[in-house]
């Protein structure tokens, strides 16, 4: 009895699956928020280090490359290594990126810090999404899976929305705006890691040793056309979000003479916030109606973004971003829910890692191409071409996924 008592005392206490669900959602939110805190700070880094606008796209692309590489090599291994363990690793890597931001003040340091931060997000996204789905299924087995998918999507995009707003508040009202945000989030990340350590594991240890391999780049068998449509939706959604997390602050300064850092943060917050709110508000509407709303919102919103950039009219640009943000939020959630539903439980993390890999390619590649174009082409033309291509991609993805939803109904 004494040995059993000592063994029980040594074993860490775990919270319930229901409580663990909300702890993971909160941790997911904090890590995602930290990944976009630098967005309104880019003009300050640009001023401090004297680099051109296109360097911002390189710094941002380093983050996206970190996510993509991490998703390919690490995003799926929680299927056998365990959800909680990989979440803790993701939070630890994010802590390392905060330390780099605080200790390495140069353009090279920014690139490395963003790369490391991207690695954290690559480990986190698919793992946290799968963990939330499994925790909710165990705490409320009769509930629709769309609830867990909506919370996961809201934590993901809600965190991405909160980061720029928090960064803008720090930049506008707090001394040392290039230090304090990273120090505050360093503490928040450590606290999130401590909380996540108490969450139950939902993956059973494999009976036989598992040999590591990189992410399998294949759609679930028998559902390839549906998975391709979901992947296209994820790519197109993140292409728009990439515009507002990389170039938007510089556009506000160059096109609209908006030098207020809080405005820069609030603009990105409004777009991502609309994406997160749209996911929650439309969660219980039929999927085909959601996708129809998303497709119309993307088309109308992106057209307004282009008009606002050309006019230039800041109110039109911002309103268009909010309307388009609502559309891509619904489109992205539908892509994630579709991918999760097509995969078997043993390969859910792998399928989600693949769909996030596609999404973050959408975040990285168009923005990097825009950065190259800025060297040769005026900013207004780059923005209009970028927005036009994203408009075509999002509307096409929405139409494809709507048709599939109608055929399944």
Secondary structure, DSSP 8 states (H G I E B T S, - for coil): -HHHHHHHHHS-----HHHHHHHHHHHHHHHHHHHHGGGGGHHHHHHHHT--HHHHHHHHHHHHHHHHHHHHHTTTTHHHH-HHHHHHHHHHHHHHHHHHHHH--SHHHHHHHHHHHHHHHHHHHHHHHHHHHHHHHHHSTTS-HHHHHHHHHHHHHHHHHHHHHHHHHHHHHSSSTTTHHHHHHHHHHHHHHHHHTTS---S---SS------------TT-HHHHHHHHHHHHHHHHHHHHHHHTHHHHHHHHH----HHHHHHHHHHHHHHHHHHHHHTTTS-HHHHHHHHHHHHHHHHHHHHHHHHHT-HHHHHHHHHHHHHHHHHHHHHHHHHHHHHS-GGGHHHHHHHHHHHHHHHHHHHHHHHHHHHTTS-HHHHHHHHHHHHHHHHHHHHHHHHHHHHHH-
